[in-house]
Amino acid sequence: MPEPRSIALIDAESFYASCEAAFDPKLRGKPIVVLSNNDGCVVAANTLAKRIDPDIMFKPYFQIKNWARAKGVAVRSSNYEVYGAVSNRISNHRLLQ
């Protein structure tokens, strides 16, 4: 008889912004937005940034640049290699050995 398998669903809130905070401790506890390729628009925002502007997602960077500076929101360029590596580490982790 085969061993039972376990399946886990992991929902990482504001994943890109969370990765940025994980790799830059100065960002922890601060509002963060992450921009798309070529810094076009907001593709991720943590809860703190969304509290300041609930409609921040997908706004073009040129429209939020001054807002971010005035509100103390950290703005980061996307780093898909890092996000992919973190995602792979999470998804390949054996929960049950």
N, C-alpha and C positions, 0 to 999 in steps of 0.2 A: 504494500500500500504506500503511495507517495506521501511525503511529508506535507502537512498543510502549509500553505503560503500565506504570508501577510502582505497586505497592500496598504501603503500610507499615502495620504494626500497632504502635501505640505503647501500651505498658502502663506508665502512670505509677503507681508504687507509692504507696499511701496518698495519692491525688491531692489530696483536700481539705486534708489536713495539709501536704502539700508546697507547695500554693499559699499557705497561711498562712505558712510559713517563708520562701517566696520574697518575700513582701511585708512581712515583719517579720524583719529579719536577727537580732534578739535571740533568735529561736526556733530558729535553726539549731543543730543538735547537741543539741537538748533533746527530751524526750518531749512529744508533742502529741496531744490528742484534739480532735475537732470534734463539736459537738452538732447534733442535728436541729432542725427548726423549733421555735421557742419553747423551745429548750434542753431538750428532752424526754429524749433519750438519745444515746449515743455512736454516730455514724454513720461516723466515720473515726478511725483511730489510726495514728501512724507506728510504725516498727519498734521504736524505743526505748520507746514506751509499751506496746507488745505484749510486750516482754521483761519489763517489770515485772508486767504482768497479761495473760497470753495470752488470757484470756476477757473482755477489756474491751469488746469490740464489743457494741453494743445495750443496754448496761446503762443504767438511768435515771440522769440526772445527780444526783438527790438521794442515790443510793446511792454515787456515786464522789466526791462533792464533797470530803469530808475526806481520802479516799485521794489524790486529785490534789494537794491542798495539802501533805500529808505527804511525798509522793514527788517533789514539784517538777515535776509534770506540768502543762504549759500547757493551759488549756481555752479553746477559742474557739467562739463562735457561728457557725453556718454562714453563708456568704455566697455563695449560688448564682449571683448575677450575676457575681461575680469568677470563680468556677469555670467558668461557661459561657464567659466571655470568653477565659480562658486556654485552655480546650479548643478553642474556635473558632480561636484563633491557631495552636495546634499543628496542628489538622487541616487548616487552609487553607494551611499553609506549603508552598511548592513545594520538594520535595526535589531534583528534577531540572528544570532550566530548559531 
